[in-house]
C-alpha cells in the first residue's frame, strides 16, 4: 500500500458498491469534511477503482474538492470486492 493524493477525475467508483446514505447523512458528512477536513483516506486499487470512500468522495465533490489522499492497494478483483464488503460492514 502507498499513499497518494489523487485527482477525482482519475478515480473510477466501483459499480458494485452497495452503500447508500440518506440526504441527512450526506449533509452531515459534508459538514464533517468542512469542519475537520479529510480524516480518513479513500482506498483505491492500482487500476484506480474506488474500493472504499464512495460517499466521502461524493461529499468532497459536492464541496468543490478536486482531489483526496488515497491508500493505493494492489488487489485482484476478487480481493477488491472482499475489501469493499468489509469496509462497508456495519460490524466494524
N, C-alpha and C positions, 0 to 999 in steps of 0.2 A: 504494500500500500504506500502511496505517496500523496502528499498534499499539493494541490494546485489551485490557483484562482482561475476559474474558467468562465468565459463569456456564455451567457444563456443561449445564444444562437448556435452554439456548438453542442448543446446537450439535447438528447432525444428522450422525452418522457417514455417510460415503459408502457406499452399498450395494455399490458396485463395488470397494471397497478390497481388494487381493489379499493383503495382508501378514498372515501368521500367525506367531506365535513360540511357542517351547516354554515349558513351565512354568518351567524353569530360567532361560531368558532373561527371562521376565516377572518372576521373583523378583529377578534382577539389576537389572532396570530399576527396580523398586520400591526396592531398596537404594540405587541411584544417586540417585533422587529424594529419598529420606530424607537421604542424606549431603550432597548438593550442591545440592538444590533444582532448580528448573526452569532448565536451561541452554539449552534450545532451545525456541523459540516454536512453538506449533501454527500451522498455516496453515489459514485458514477463508475460504471465499468469502463474498461480500457477502450471500448468501441463508442463511448460517450452515451451509453444507455443509462438513464437515471434509475437507480435502484431504490434509493430512499431519499425523501425530501420533496416529493411532488407538491405537497400543499405549501411547504415553505417557499419553494421556487415560485409557485403561482402568486403567493403573497408578495414576495420580493419584486416580481414583475409588475404587480399592481401598484407597488410603491415607486416604480420607475428605476429600480436597480437593474444593472446590466450584467452583473457577474456575482459569483459566490465562491467561497472557499469550499473545495470538494476533496473528499478522500477518493482517490482513484485506485480501483482494485482490478485484478486480472483474474476473472472468473469465467468458466464456461457458462453457457446459457442455463443449464440445469441448476448450477450453484447460484447463479444470479437470481433466479426465481425463488430459490430457497431462502436467500438472504432477504429478498423483498418481503416474503411472507413473515419471516422472523421479525423484521423491522416494523411491520405493521401489526404485530401481535399485541393485543391489549394486555397480555400476561407479562410483558416486560416490566 
